[in-house]
């Protein structure tokens, strides 16, 4: 015998049934979040991506959570989002955003259970023209050009590999561009990279490398530029070598610590590998900046 279902439900009962059904659906919609949570919304209206990936990382106590966001390269985006499930944790210690430009934005002590909108900060300009030289048997000195006016300091990282394993070995206060690494070993090669740090985050890196077994000769070398000057220290002559495919005039200027020009010369570069010996015997004892205008390169050497 077929089951007979009556549709004659009292209006009040029908209303109650509908309300309870709505509440059940409403609770199910929040069942996906287990405890506390955070949604990070990146506001990026004026950023043109140079990479297809950016990362957002949260540190809670001693644990990191990382979300990678894929986005179209060279395309304007209005906003991007990442959701984090934080369980019972009530405070986020560190929020780190690595933008497509590889600049790192840091926020501290973030409250949970919110949609946090973040716009890319005004990062300090990256340092440039990083140089390294051996001093004695257990020290490497680094010098670089400070290109920012809003940094809190500089972070110096070191590795024995060019593309991995970098760890911070020191920090330098704002407006200082020299660091002495006294923890190096003889007959070893070290790679350095330096970036500016501000209250908003960290700039891009610039780097150099140095071999400790060489106390004369190629002691200054920027890994990004095909320019070498040696020996250092130097007394009478400085050998300048420019090896690239750029042809034209090479202008070499010697400046004192205040930027005053003391000596200059011009070479015509018509071959790939240009070598010139520069007479510096007339310069007094001291430390000078050497500027090569063809490739915008600065170096430090000691005349002794």
C-alpha positions in Angstrom: 0.0 0.0 0.0 1.5 3.4 -1.0 2.6 5.7 1.8 0.3 8.7 2.0 2.1 12.0 2.9 -0.1 14.9 4.0 0.9 18.4 2.8 -1.5 20.0 5.2 1.1 21.3 7.6 0.2 23.9 10.1 1.6 27.3 9.0 3.5 27.8 12.3 5.1 24.3 12.0 6.2 25.0 8.5 7.8 28.3 9.6 9.7 26.6 12.4 10.9 23.8 10.1 12.3 26.3 7.6 14.1 28.3 10.2 15.8 25.2 11.6 16.9 24.2 8.2 18.4 27.6 7.6 20.3 27.5 10.8 21.7 24.1 10.0 23.0 25.3 6.6 24.5 28.5 8.2 26.4 26.4 10.7 27.7 24.1 8.0 29.1 27.0 6.1 31.5 27.9 9.0 32.4 24.3 9.7 35.4 24.5 7.3 37.2 26.9 9.7 38.7 25.0 12.6 39.0 27.6 15.4 40.9 30.8 14.8 41.7 32.0 11.3 43.2 34.8 9.2 42.6 35.9 5.6 45.3 38.0 4.0 44.2 40.2 1.2 47.0 41.8 -0.9 46.0 45.1 -2.4 48.1 45.5 -5.5 46.5 48.0 -7.8 49.7 49.6 -9.1 52.0 46.5 -9.1 53.0 44.9 -12.4 54.1 41.4 -11.6 57.5 40.3 -12.8 57.1 36.8 -11.5 54.3 34.3 -11.4 54.6 33.5 -7.7 54.4 35.3 -4.4 54.4 33.8 -0.9 52.7 34.6 2.3 54.1 33.1 5.5 52.9 33.1 9.1 54.9 32.3 12.2 53.0 31.2 15.2 55.2 30.2 18.2 57.9 28.0 16.4 55.8 26.9 13.5 55.5 28.5 10.0 52.6 28.2 7.6 53.3 29.2 4.0 50.9 29.8 1.1 52.1 30.3 -2.5 50.0 32.3 -4.8 50.3 31.9 -8.5 49.4 34.9 -10.6 49.7 35.9 -14.3 53.0 37.4 -15.2 53.1 41.0 -16.3 49.4 41.6 -15.5 47.7 44.1 -13.2 45.8 42.5 -10.3 43.4 44.3 -8.0 43.7 41.9 -5.0 44.9 38.4 -4.1 43.9 36.4 -1.0 45.2 33.6 1.1 43.4 31.8 4.0 45.1 30.4 7.1 43.6 28.0 9.7 45.2 28.8 13.1 43.4 26.4 15.4 43.5 27.7 19.0 46.4 30.1 18.4 45.3 33.7 19.3 48.3 35.7 18.1 50.4 35.6 14.9 54.0 36.5 15.7 55.3 37.3 12.2 53.6 37.8 8.8 56.0 37.8 5.9 55.1 38.6 2.4 57.5 38.0 -0.5 56.3 40.1 -3.4 57.0 39.2 -7.0 59.9 41.7 -7.0 61.4 39.5 -4.2 61.2 42.3 -1.7 60.1 41.1 1.8 57.5 42.8 3.8 57.3 42.0 7.5 54.4 42.6 9.9 54.6 41.7 13.6 52.0 40.7 16.2 48.9 40.3 14.1 45.5 39.6 15.6 43.5 36.5 14.5 40.0 36.2 13.1 40.2 39.1 10.6 40.5 39.9 7.0 43.9 41.8 6.9 44.4 44.0 3.8 48.0 44.7 3.0 49.4 47.1 0.4 53.0 46.8 -0.8 55.2 49.0 1.3 57.8 51.6 0.2 60.9 49.4 0.6 64.4 50.9 1.0 66.5 50.9 -2.2 68.8 47.9 -2.4 72.5 48.5 -1.9 74.8 48.2 -4.9 78.5 47.8 -5.8 79.3 45.4 -3.0 83.0 44.7 -2.8 85.1 42.2 -0.7 88.8 42.1 0.1 91.0 40.0 2.3 92.6 41.7 5.2 95.2 39.4 6.8 94.5 35.7 7.1 91.2 35.7 9.0 89.3 38.7 7.9 87.3 39.9 4.9 86.2 43.5 4.6 83.0 44.4 2.7 82.0 47.8 1.4 78.9 48.8 -0.6 77.0 51.8 -1.9 74.1 53.0 0.3 71.3 53.9 -2.1 68.5 54.4 0.4 67.6 57.2 2.9 65.0 55.3 5.0 66.8 52.2 6.1 67.3 51.1 9.7 70.4 49.2 8.8 71.8 46.5 6.6 71.8 42.7 6.8 75.0 40.8 5.7 74.6 37.2 4.7 77.3 34.7 3.8 77.6 31.3 2.2 80.2 29.0 0.7 77.9 28.4 -2.3 76.8 31.0 -4.8 73.1 30.1 -4.9 72.2 28.5 -1.6 73.0 28.2 2.1 73.1 31.9 3.0 72.9 32.8 6.7 73.1 36.2 8.3 76.5 36.9 9.9 76.0 40.5 10.9 74.1 43.7 10.8 75.2 47.2 10.2 73.4 50.4 11.4 71.9 52.9 9.0 74.2 55.1 6.9 77.2 52.8 7.5 78.5 50.9 4.5 81.4 48.8 5.9 81.4 45.4 7.5 84.4 43.4 8.8 83.9 39.6 8.7 86.4 38.1 11.1 85.1 34.6 11.2 86.5 33.3 7.8 89.0 30.5 7.3 92.1 30.4 5.2 92.0 28.8 1.7 88.2 29.2 1.5 85.8 30.9 -0.9 82.9 33.0 0.5 79.9 34.5 -1.1 78.2 37.6 0.4 74.9 39.3 -0.2 73.7 42.5 1.5 70.3 44.1 1.7 68.8 47.2 3.4 66.2 46.8 6.2 63.5 49.2 7.2 60.4 49.2 9.4 58.4 48.0 6.4 60.7 45.1 5.3 63.8 44.1 3.4 65.1 45.3 0.1 66.6 43.2 -2.7 70.1 41.8 -2.4 73.4 42.8 -3.9 76.4 40.5 -3.6 80.1 39.8 -4.1 82.5 37.0 -3.4 86.1 36.6 -2.1 88.8 33.9 -1.9 90.8 34.1 1.3 93.9 32.5 -0.2 94.5 35.5 -2.4 95.9 38.5 -0.6 97.0 40.3 -3.7 95.7 40.3 -7.3 92.0 39.9 -7.9 90.9 40.8 -4.4 87.9 43.0 -5.5 85.3 41.7 -7.7 81.6 42.4 -8.2 79.9 39.2 -9.3 77.4 41.2 -11.3 80.0 43.3 -13.3 82.9 42.2 -15.5 85.4 44.7 -14.0 88.6 43.9 -12.0 91.2 46.1 -10.4 94.3 44.8 -8.7 96.6 44.7 -6.7 95.0 45.9 -3.5 96.6 47.5 -1.6 98.5 49.2 -4.4 101.4 51.7 -4.3 102.5 52.7 -7.8 100.3 51.1 -10.4 96.7 49.8 -10.6 95.7 47.3 -13.3 92.2 47.9 -14.6 90.5 45.2 -16.7 87.1 45.5 -18.3 85.8 42.4 -20.1 82.4 42.8 -21.8 80.9 43.5 -25.1 80.3 47.2 -24.5 82.5 49.4 -26.7 83.2 53.1 -26.3 85.0 55.4 -23.8 86.0 54.1 -20.4 86.4 56.9 -17.9 88.3 56.1 -14.7 88.0 58.6 -11.8 89.7 58.5 -8.4 87.7 60.1 -5.6 88.5 60.8 -2.0 86.1 59.8 0.8 84.1 63.0 0.4 83.6 62.3 -3.4 86.1 65.0 -4.6 87.8 64.0 -7.8 91.6 63.7 -7.5 92.6 62.0 -10.8 90.8 60.9 -13.9 91.7 59.3 -17.3 89.9 58.2 -20.4 90.5 55.0 -22.4 89.0 54.0 -25.8 87.5 50.5 -25.6 87.3 48.8 -29.0 88.0 45.2 -27.9 86.2 42.8 -25.6 88.9 42.4 -23.0 90.5 45.8 -22.2 93.5 45.9 -19.9 95.2 49.2 -18.8 97.9 50.0 -16.2 97.1 53.2 -14.3 99.9 55.2 -12.6 98.8 56.2 -9.1 102.2 56.9 -7.6 101.3 60.6 -7.2 98.3 59.8 -5.0 99.0 60.2 -1.3 98.5 57.3 1.1 94.8 56.7 1.8 91.6 55.0 0.8 90.0 56.0 -2.5 86.8 55.3 -4.5 87.4 54.3 -8.1 84.6 55.1 -10.5 84.4 53.5 -14.0 81.7 55.3 -15.9 81.3 52.8 -18.7 79.5 50.3 -16.5 78.8 52.5 -13.5 81.1 50.6 -11.3 82.7 51.8 -8.0 85.5 50.1 -6.1 87.5 50.7 -3.0 91.3 50.2 -2.9 94.0 51.3 -0.5 97.1 53.1 -1.8 99.9 52.1 0.5 
